[in-house]
Amino acid sequence: VALALLSLPLVRYLKNVEPVFRLGFAISLAILTYETASGAGTGMAFLWFYFFPIATFFMFGKTEGLLWGFFSWVIVVGLLMFNIGTYSYPFLIGLRFLITYTLVCILSYGLESSRSHYYNRLLFEKRALEAALQQVKTLHGLLPICASCKKIRDDTGYWHQVESYLSQHM
């Protein structure tokens, strides 16, 4: 808790906060590993691992989230399947958790892939709309003028003398 409170000013004043987030996730993973290895929470601390891949994919994207997810998956296999640590987990609990944790990692990757795909589509549409708006602004500034009588046509199709049109629209 103290570390989180000390990092808040860093997050507020730094322009690139990703290294602070990476440090926070590394510390969180170390704490989760220790709690799971020691059997904290009457052996149920490992359930907090479910949150980890969801958070890492959301914070760091597909590629780096995949690395964090794989690293945490290896830790879970070691702690729950091979009982590396001071607390011994039953084999079936470890196997069930491993299967469900793998599914959570796969679903997290799929959701992040979908989110980034639709975000990129939205950015493309936004750029297209901005370009169209700029073209409309450019075309709105053009005045149709008759070459022979020098009258200006308004939006309703009526022709006006240059002086009267400018006095009405300036």
Long-range contacts (C-beta under 8 A, 24 or more apart in sequence): 3-27, 18-60, 21-59, 21-60, 22-60, 25-55, 25-56, 25-59, 25-68, 28-52, 29-68, 29-71, 29-72, 29-75, 32-72, 33-75, 33-79, 36-76, 36-79, 36-80, 36-85, 36-87, 37-79, 37-84, 37-85, 37-86, 37-87, 38-85, 38-86, 38-87, 39-85, 39-86, 39-87, 43-87, 43-89, 46-76, 46-79, 46-80, 46-89, 46-97, 49-76, 49-97, 49-101, 50-100, 50-101, 50-104, 53-101, 53-104, 53-105, 53-108, 53-109, 54-104, 54-108, 56-108, 57-108, 57-109, 57-111, 57-112, 58-112, 61-112, 61-116, 62-109, 62-112, 62-113, 62-116, 65-108, 65-109, 65-112, 66-109, 69-105, 69-108, 69-109, 70-105, 73-101, 73-102, 73-105, 76-101
